[in-house]
Amino acid sequence: MALTRFATRLNSFGSAPHLAWPDQSGKPTFMQMAERASKAKGLTDVDLNYPDHVSGDPAALGRRIGDLGLNVNGLAMRYYTNPGFKMGAFTNPDESVRREAIDLTKRGVDAARAMGANLMTLWLGQDGFDYNFQLDYAQAWNWEIEGIREVAEHDPECLISIEYKPDEPRAQALLRDAATTLLAIQDAGAPNLGVTVDFAHSLYCGEQPAYAAHLIHRRSRLLGVHLNDGYAKRDDGLMVGAVHMRSTLELLRQIRRDGYGGALYFDTFPDASGLDPVAECEANIATVKRLLSVADQLDADNRLGDALARQDAVTSMRIVNEALIGA
C-alpha cells in the first residue's frame, strides 16, 4: 500500500521564530504556526492538540486549515487544563477529576468529527505512578479500561488510537508498551480502538518498532505511526533516521506489508535545537521517501525473502547494505 500522507506536530513550527517573524516579540499564534507548516513541501496533514489548539467553532477551524492546503489528520488529547490531572486523568483518585477527563475527551472526539477527521489519539501519560505502594493496580487498571471504553463508545465511527509511552510525566505509565496496550484494548472490547506506535517511545521501552507494529496489526489495528528518532533513553524527537536508520527502514517496510495506509506523522522537536522547522520537516519527508524506495528495492529482491526464511543475518545484512549504501 502506498504511503503518501505526511502529517506533523504543529507546535514544532514555533521553532526559530525569528526566521519567520523577525519583528514579532511574542510567541507565534496557532494559525501562524499552521501557515508556516503549509510552506513545507510535501506536507499534506496536521494533527492538532485538544483542547490547546481548538477554540471556538471546530468546523470553522477545520475550514481554515483546509484553506491552507492541509488536511486535519486527527486530534490528540492533552490533559493539562486541570492541575489535578497530574495525579491521573482516567485513573485519578478523585471521581470528579476522572469524570472531567472523560468528558473533555468526548468533547475532543466531537471536535475531531466536526473538523472532518475521524481519529482521536489518546496519550495517557498522566495515568501511572511514581512510587511503590502508590496505586491499587487492579483499581487503577479498571478505571483506565472504563474510561477508554466510555470514550470509544461515545462515537463508534471515530477511531480511538492509544499512543503508549513508558514514562513521562509519571515515572511509570500504566500503558507503557505495545503488549500492555493490547491487553487494555482487549479488556475494553470496543471495535474502534487501535494503537499508535511512536518510534522513539518504542525504542526506549525496549521494543523493536517493526515487531511491535506487526503484533499490533495481528491483535488490533495500527491507527497511527509517529516517526522520529533518539538514543533510546528518552523521547529525543530527533529527525527521522538520525540514529536508527535501519530500524526505521524495517518499520516502514513492515507497516506497508501489513497494509497500513494512514498518515506518517513527524513527532520531532526542531525547537530543541532551534532548527528551521520547515527545512526540518522537508528533510523528514525526503528521508522517508528515500527509505520507502529502498523498501521497494528490498521487496523486489527475492534474496532477502530467502535470507529471512533461513534467519541468515549475514546475508540479509549484505542485501540491506547494498540497497542502503551500495556496498
Buried (B, 14 or more C-beta within 10 A) or exposed (E): EEBEBBBBBBBBBBBBBEBBBEEEEEEBEBEBBBBBBBBBEEBBBBBBBBBBBBEEEBEEBBEBBEEBEBBBBBBBBBBEEBEBBBBBBBBBBEEEBBBBBBEBBBBBBBBBBBBBBBBBBBBBBBBBBEEEEBBEEEEBBEBBBBBBBBBBBBBEEBBBBBBBBBBBBBEBBBBBBBBBBBBBBEBBEBEBBBBBBBBBBBBBBEBBBBBBBBBBBEBBBBBBBBBBBBEBEBBBBBBBBBBBBEBBBBBBBBBBBBEBEBBBBBBBBBBEEEBBBBEBBBBBBEBBBEBBEBBEBBEEBEBBEEBEEEEBEEBBEBBBEBBBEEE
